[in-house]
Amino acid sequence: MHIPEPVETKLRQLASAGKTLNCYIYDTAPMREKITHLCDIMPAGVEIYYAMKANPHPAFLAAAREADVRGVEIASLGEAEKAVAAGFSPAQLIYTGPGKTVEELRWCVRQGIRSIHVESLTEAHRLNAICEQAGRTQDILLRINANFDIHEAQTTFSGGSKKFGIDEEKLADVLPQIAALSGLNFRGLHVYAASGVLNVADLLKNCELVFGMARNIEIAYPDMCCDIINFGGGFGIDYLETGCDFDPLAWANGLQQLIDEYDYSGRAFFLELGRYLAADSGWFCSEIVDIKESRGKKQVICAGGINHFRRPAALAINHPLTIVRMARPPLFDGQETVHNEAVYFGGPLCTGADKLANNVHVEAAHVGDIAVFGFAGAYGLSMSNIEFLSHARPAEIVLG
């Protein structure tokens, strides 16, 4: 993994301060460039929303706003308030996710957010009651748990029993009930099949199946028009650096062909992208505090673990890793080092689950060097077990 020169310069400045280094460094220029590129290549009608669950730091929200995303996808009242504080209007927010509370829904209706994506009949009735009490109507999308999935995805959200959405085979029963709720204005579908997809053809097949679903609904229920279709996200990141990056232009061209085939021009197509936009704008940097050999394998212990960077352990993957050499003198003769071998990286926590990387090949590492994990701009600190063992919270440093 190549570390950009400004990131390494800042890292060395921080390391020279004499304190054990453990931090995130952010440079949101890659995120802004990606948003601009996507806006340039997407078919007419595609609206890009920043899924702020990937990284709610104000710098990332500012970058999304500066790059002219259509708005922000939120999944809690706390996210809504952060988005508004960052300068987005409530009308630029779309609310997804299960388990929305009365307080959250009431805020959304009162503030007039763009759309609420209903996950169940209970939620539909709860929202309808709030709308009736407020004397308002609310645009909604109905989230569907489709009866198909994407097998090679990092995470799947459809197929089988899921907490997300309403099972596709129940639509004949559910749709008439949704249509009867006077406070809800049905605008279309939200079908998010998978996350972390690198194969463009897989995601386009998902789009084709969703278009077919929308067509069938409009045939069966002529008064219900799916003029908004939310595909969720799904654009993958090549964490293993295999060279198989997701090709957004191929996806955009394929989507245009489907729009033409189904005669769906004039409709809106939501993309809620988080990881794809934010991942390569952040690095988790943690000082190596110990190295020891245990039964034939080196154990490298960093200042921060899953309390600060949980994603590698949670998803059982390795992030790209670079060791920044600090040339610290050894504490004693024979102090363990790493030389051209596969090792385990963990943190200081009292649990065997505290894994940052495993079986990762390292050319050289010494105590005092800095382990830098790439693609850490998404699902980094906010996803982590921050309070476990009460270690100090790592700094988040924004370049520029």
N, C-alpha and C positions, 0 to 999 in steps of 0.2 A: 504494500500500500504506500502510495506517495502522499506525504504530508505537505500541503501548500506552505511556501516559505513564510508567509505572515503568521501562520499557525505555529510553526516551529520556533520562529523568533519570539513570539509571545511566550511560548512554553519555556524557553530558556531564560527569558527575563523573570518569569515567575519562579523558576527553580533556583535562580541565583539569590532569592530573598532569604534562603536559609531555613524555610519551613517545609515540612513534608508536603509534597505537592499532590493534590487530589482535586480535580476540577473538570468542568466542561468548558470547551472553547467553541464558540459559535461564530460562523461567518455566513450570513444569509444571502450572499451574492449568488451562490448556485441555485438557491430557491427562487429568487427573483427571475433569474435567467430561464429556469424551467417553466415558470408560469407564463412568461412572455412568449416563449416558444410554443407552448400548448395553445395559447390564445390565438397565435398566428396560424396554426395548422388545422384547428378543429373545424368541423362542418358548422354551418349556420345553425343556431339553436342550441349548441352545446354551452352550458354554463358551468364554470369551474368554481367549486367551493373548497375552501381550506378546511380539512377535517382537523380541528385544533386539538383533538385528543392526542395527536402525534407529538405535538409540543406546544403547550399553552404559554410559553415565555413571551413577554410583550414584544421582543425583537422579531419573533416569527410572525406574530399577528401584524406587526408594522410592515414587515416585508411583503406579506400577502396583500395588504391594502395598497402599498406603493406599486405593486405589480398588477393591480387592477383585477384581482379575482372578483367574481360576482358577489361573493359573500362568504359566510362561515357556516360550516356544519357543526352544530352543537349537540351535546348529549347530556347536559345538566344545566341547572340554573346558574351554577357557578361559572360554567363556560360562557353562558349567555352574557353574564355581567362583565366578564373579562373582554369579550368581543366588543361590547358596546363601549367599554372604557378605552379600547384601542381605536375607536373612531368609526366602527361599523354601526349602521342604523339597525334597529330591530327588523326592518323590512328586508334586510340582507341576510337574515338568519333562517336556516332550516334545521328543524329539531328531529333527530333520529334517536333510536334506541328504546329498549323495553323499560317498563317500570317507571314511567313518568308520574310524578306525584301531583296531587291537586294544586299545591302551591306553585309548582313549575308550570303546569298547564295554565293556571290562572294568570301568571305573569305573561306568558306568551300571548294569550288572547288580549289581555289589557294593552300590551305593547304593540300588537299587530305584526307579529313575525311573518315571514314569507309563507312558510308551510310547516305543518306538523305531520310527521309520518307515523300513522296509527299502527300499532303492533298487535292489537287484539280488540275483540268486541267490548270487553270491559273498559279498555282505554277509550274506545269510541264513545261509549255512553257517558263516561266520566267527562270527557271533553265537551260533549254535546250539552250536558247539564250546565257546565261553566259558561258556554256560549249563550245558552238561553237566559241564564241569570244576568249576563252582561248585555243582552240585547244585541249580540254580534254574531256573525258567521265567520268560520275559520276555514281557510283552504287546507285540505289534507291530501296526502298521498297514502295509499294503503300498502303497507309492507307485506310482501308475500314470501312465505317459505316455499320456494319452488320445489318441484319434485325432480329436480336435476341438480347435479353439483359438478365441480371441476376437480378432478381427482388429484392433479399434480400441484394444486395450490398449497401455499404454506398454511393457510387457515381457511376452512370452509364455513359458510353461513347458511347453506341451504341443503336440502336433501336430508332425510331422516328426521328424527325428533329434535327440534330446535326451540330455543326460547325466543328466537327472532321471527316476528311476523306471523301471518295466518297461513296454515297449510293450503297449498294450491287446490287440493281436492275439496276443500270446504267452501270455495268461493261461491258456489251456487246457493249455499245457505246464507253466507255472510253478506254478500253484495246487496241484496234487497233490504237487509236490515240497515246497512250503512246509508243507503239511498233514502231511507225513511227518517233519518235524523236531520231535522231541519236546521240545526246549528252548524252542520258540517257541509262544506262545499267540496265534493269529490273532484280532484283534478287529475288523478292518475295513479301510477304504480311506483313502488320502490322495491326493486329486486336486486339484492346484493349477494351474489353467489359465493364469492371467495376473495381472499386477500393475498397479496404477494405472488401474483401470477406473472410469469415471465413469457409464457407462450401466447402470442397475440391471437392465434387462431382460437384458443380456448376462450378468451374473453369475448371475441367476436361471436362465437357460437352462443355464448350466454346472451348477448344482445339480440341475436336472431330469435332465440327462444322467448325472450321477454317481449319482443315485437309480436310474435305469434300469440302470446298470452293476451296482450292488449287488444289485438284484432278480435280474438274470440270473445272477449268481454264486451266489446262494442257491438258485436253481432247479437249476442244474447241479451244485452241491456242497451238498447239504442239511446237511452237518455243519459248514459254514463260514458263520457268521453275521456280517454286517457291522453290529455293534451300535454301532460308532463310525465316523463319517464326517468326515474332515477336509477342509474346502473350501480350506484355506490362507487367504490374505488376499484381496487384490485391491481393497479399497475405495480409490478414487482420491482424489487431492488436485487441486484446480483451480489448478495453478501459474500459469496464464495469467490468472487472475482474470476469467474470462468470465461468472461467475455460475452456472455449471453444476455446482454442488457435488453430490457423491454424496449420495443420500437413504437413510440407513440404515433409516428407518422403513418406507419402501416395500419395501426388501429384506427386512426382518423380516416384514412382512405377506405378501409373496410366498412366503417360505420356509415360513411357517405353512400356507399353502394347499397347498404341495407335500407337507409332512409329513402333512396330512390326506388328500390324494389318494392317497399311497402307504401310508397307515396306518403311518407310521414314528414315531409317538409312543412315548416310552419309550427311544428311542435317544439317543446323545450326538452332538452336532455341534460339531466344533472349528473355531474361527476363530483364526488366528494373525495378529494385526494389529500392524504396526510403524509404517510411514510414516503411516498414517491417524491413529494415536494421537499420534505424537510430532512430526510436521512443524511444526505451528503453535505449538510450545512453544519454538522456538529461532530466533535471528537471528545471522547472520554479519556482523560489523561490521569494516570495514577502511578505514583512512585512505587518501585519495587522495594519492599522493606525486608524481605527475607527470601533466600533460596536454599532449599535443602533436598537431598536425595532420599527417597523413601522406596526401598525395595525395588530398585532398578529404574525409578522414574523421578525426574526432577519436579518438585513442587515450588512454584513461584508465587509468593504471597505479596499482594499489592495493598496499598493503604485503603483502597475502597473495593467493595465487593458488590453483592446483589443488593445491598442497602443503597447503593448509588447507581448501579448499572445492572438491573435485573434481567433485561431482555435475553441475553445469551443463555442463561439458565432456564428461563421460562419457556423458550422456544427450542431449546436443545440445539443451538447453532453456534458457530464461531463467527464473530465479526472480524473484518480485516484488522490485522495487528501489526504495528511497527514499534520497535524499541528505539527510543532516542537515548543515545549514550551520553552519560554525564561525567564519565571518567572520575568517579569518586574513589578514593583510596580504600583498599580493603581494611576491615577492622582487625583482622588477624591472618596469619599465614594459614593457607589451606581453606580460606573462606570459599564456599560453594559458588560456582558460576555456571552459566549455560553456554555450551559451545556446540552448534550444529546438531541439535537434537529436538525431538518432540517432547513437549512438556505440558504440565497442567498449570493454569493460572487461576488463583482464587483470591479471596479477600480475607479480612481479619475477623470474620464472623464465626461464632461457635456453632456452626452447622455444616454438615457435609454437602449441603445443597449450594454452598457459596462458591459457585463456579463462574468464572469470567470467560474461560476458554479451555479446551481439552484437546490433547494430541495435536497441538499446533506447533509447527516446526519453527524454531528460532535459531538464527545463526549465532547470536551472542547476546547475553544479558548478564548484568551484574547488579548487585545490591546498590541502590541509589539511582539506577537508570529509570526512565519513565516509559511505562507501557501505554501506548496510544491506540485506542480502539476506534476504528472508523465507522461511518454510517451511524453515528450515535446522536444525530440531530432529531431522530424520531424515536419515541418510546424509550427515552433515556431516564432522566431523573424522575419525571412525574409517574413513571410506571414502577418505580423501585420501592423497596422496603425501607423507606427513609428513617423510620423511627426505631428499627431493630438495633438493639445494643446502644442506642443513643450516641452514635458517632456524630461528629460535627458534619453539618450539611456541606457538600462540596460547593465551591463557588461556580457561578455560571458567568463566563466572561465573553462579552460580545466584541468582536473586532469591528473597526470602522465607525 
